[in-house]
């Protein structure tokens, strides 16, 4: 999985600002563990959209989401969520079609 607009900081284990001339960086493996009635954290995370490919556009399905959209993942962040939204940070499963 790759991320655009930010990078994963392995020392703080949170999102960090991109380094100069660095468009895409790799995200570490993510282990999805289902938890019943989990309370979503209100601060300290960024709900990062994940897409199949770089073109964020796709045809709309009956759910109203793009067929290119996969899911949201919660990434830890020291900065407020608005910082990453304004930067257009998103995850991708593949960098080529």
N, C-alpha and C positions, 0 to 999 in steps of 0.2 A: 504494500500500500504506500502511496506517495501523498505528499501534502504540498500545496501551492500557497504562497503568501506568508508562510511561517516555517518554522523548523522545530523539530523535537529536541529539546535540551536534555541530554542524558545525565547531566550533573544535578539539575533541579527536578527532573522527571516531570516537566511541564512544557507547554508551548513557549517558544521564544521567537524573537524577531529574526527574520531571515538575514543571512550574511550577504554582503554585496555580491552581485552577479550570480546569485544562487536562486534559480527559479523553482526547482522541485527538490525536495529532500525525502528520504525514506522515513516512514514511521516504523516503530518497533512492532513486533507481533502483538496482536490484541486478542485476549482470551475473553470470549463472551460467556458469562455465567448467568443464567436466568435466576432471578430471585423473586419470589412471590411478594406482592404488596410492598415493593421497594419504594422508599421516599426519595424522590429526585433531589439532589443538592441544589440550593438556590444560588450559591456563590462559589467561586473558585473553579468553574468549569466553562468550557466553550462547547456548545452543541454543534459539532462540525458536520456539515453535509458531506456525504460520500457519493461519488458518481462512478459509473463504469469507465468512462473515457473522458478525455479533456474537454470535449464539447459539452458544456453543461446543459445544452438544449436537447430536447428529444420530443417525441410526440406525447401529448397528454393522454394518460390512461383514464379510466373511469373514476379513479381515486382522486384525480386532480393533480397528481404528481407526474413528473416527466418519467418516461420509460428508462431514461439514463440514470435517474436517481436510485440509490440503493437503500440508504438509511442514514440516520444521524448517529454519531458516536460522541460520547462525552470525553473531552480531553481536558486534563487539569491545566489551569492557567493562573498565573499571578495577576495578569492584567485583566481589566473588566472585559466582558464578552463583547461589548460594543467596539473595542479595539480591533478584534478579529473580524467582526462583521464588516466594518469599514474597509479593512484590508482585503476583503473578499477571499478569506481563507477557506479552502475546501480540500477534501481528500479525493484521491483517484485510485482505482484498482489497476489501471493500465495507462501508460503514457502514449501509446500508439493505438490506432483503431484495429 
